[in-house]
Amino acid sequence: MGQYKRTAAAELFRERGFQASLKEIARRAGVSHGTLYNLFGTREALIDEVVADLAAERLDEAAEQALARDDAWEGFAYYIEKVCELQATDPAVSDVVTGRYPGAERLMAVCGRAQAAAARIIERAQQAGALRPDFTREDLLFIFGTNALLARAAANAAPGAWRRGVAFMLDGLRTEAAHPLPVGPLTPQQVYQALSGLTATP
């Protein structure tokens, strides 16, 4: 698949997320639907080909910038705000964060690396006493999942509304704001099941 065709496919994924029609991708790339299937076989293989490297670059940069900040809370807040911004402006990256296509192996490796970096960012903020100690990586994934849904729904009517929700959420995560929670933390399996439901194509 030529570079122009890869770029066309990547652009459509970034505009509409991974639920973009393969027929429309083929049309924009200037190939037949059958040719697209012959080249890749599955949607997941196409996603790995055209999105994985870009997603890795953006998510790695967000984590590196967060960990480079001297203040652990500022690093934590920056990471959440940056990833939520990526979700609001790039639906493809949003789908990576929520792990929507587990069959895309390269993309899931990117997702796993991002989750490992997030765990370090969370631990650093908790060790500094800034982030409430009962906050988990699964809580962060759930936040990202709900932000993705709301940012996409409000994209036309109120494209910046996600920032207000993130600001409220960050204030509630500070150690001094913590109160006992009504339920325990989600397990990784519960998060996966919940996000699968949130991001399912109607």
N, C-alpha and C positions, 0 to 999 in steps of 0.2 A: 504494500500500500504506500503510494507516494507521500511525500511530506505535505503537499497541499491537501490531500485527502485526509491525512491524520489531523491536520490543523482544523479542517472543516468539522470532523467528528468531535474533536475536543471542544470546539467553540459551542456546538449544539449541546453537548453534555453540560458545559458550564452555564449555558443559558437556562436549561430546563431540568438539570439533574439527570440521574441515570435512567429515569423513566422515559426519556426522549425516545420517540419512535425510531426503530431501526430503518424503516422505509424512508423517513425524512432524513436520517443521517446519510443513507445511501444516495438520496437525491442531492443533498448539499455537497457530498463528496464527489459527485459525478460518476457514480458507479451504479450498477443494478443491485436490487435487493439480493438476488442470488449470488452475485459476485461478492458482496459483503459477507454472506454466510460461508462462501467457499474460502475466503481469506481467513476468517476467524472462527467460524463454527458456532460460537456462542456470544451472547452479549457480554458475559464476564471477560472473555478473551479480548474483546474489543476495548472494554473499559481498561483492562490492564495495559493495553498497548498505548492508549492515547491520554490517559489521565494519571496513572500511578506516579510518574516522575514529577509532574506539576504539583500534585497533592503533597508528595513527600517534601518538595522544596518549601512549600508554604507552611506546612505544619512543623517541619523541622526548624524553620526560621522563627516561628512564633515561640517554640519551646526554648530555643537558644537565647532569644531576647529576654524571655521571662527569667531564665536562670542567671542571666548576666546582671540583673539588677541587684544592687546591694541590699535593698530592703525586700525581705521575703514576701511580705504582704503585697507590696507593689508588683512584684514579679507574678504572684498568684493572680492578682486582679488584672494585670496586663494580659496574661495568658487567656483568661476567660473572655475578656473583652475582645481580644484579637480573634480568637476562634469563633466567637459569636458573630463578629463582623464578617469573617470569611463565609460563615453560613448564610448570612443575609445577602451577600453580594455574589457568591459563587455556589450555586446549588450542587455542583459536582463535589466540591470539597465538603459540603454539608453531608452528602451521602457517604463520603469516606468516613467522616467522624462517627456517624451512627452505625457504621458497619453493615450497610444495607445489603451488600452483595458478597456473602461469604465465599462464593465460588470463584471470585476474582483473587487469585492467590497473591499476586504482587501487591494489590491494593490492600488486602488484609494484613500483609506484612507492614505496610505503611501505617495502617490503623493500630497494629500492635505496638509499633515503635512510638507512635503518638501517645498511646495509653501508658506506656512505661515512662515516658517523659512527664506526663501529667502526674503520675504517682510521685515522681521526685519533686515536682513543684508543690504538690500538696504536702508532702512530708516536710519539706523545708519550711513552709509557712506555719505548719503545726509545731515544729521544733522551736520556731521563733516565738511561739505563744500568741500568734496573731490570728490564726485560723482555728475555729472550734475543733476540738479533738475528735468529735464523733463523725466528722465529714469524711467520706470515703471516695475512692475513684469511681465507684458505681454511682454515687450521688452526682458526680460531675458529668458522667455520661448521660444520666437522666436529664440533667439540666440542658446539655447540648441537644439532646433529642427533642425536648419540648421547645427550645429556642428555634430549632430548625423548622418545626411545624408552624410556629407562630410567625416567624420572620417571612416564611414563604407565603402564608395566608395574607399578611399585611403588606406585601411588597408593593402593591400599587396604591392602596389607600393611605398607608402610613409607613413608608419605607424605613424610617428611623425609630419606630416605636420599640423595637427590640432593645434599644439602648436604655430606655426607661426601666424595662423589666430587669435587665442585667444589673442596673444600679441598685434597685430595691433588693435584689437577691444578694449582691455583694455585702450590703450593709447588714443583712441578716446572718451572714457567715462569720462575722467578726467574733472573736472569743467573748468579748464583753456583752454581745447581744444574745449569746446562747441561752436557751432554755431547754429543759428535758423534752425529747421528741416523743410523739405519741406512738410511733412504730419503729421497729428496728431497721437496720440498713438492708438494702436490696442485695441479693446475691447476683453474681455475674449472669447466671442463667435467667433470673427474673428481669434484669436490665435488657438482655438480648431479646427476650420475648416481648417486653413492653415496647422497645424501639422498633421491632419488626412490625408491630401493630400501628405505631405512630406513622411510620414512613411507607406503609403499604399503599400501592397505587389503587385508587378506587376502581 
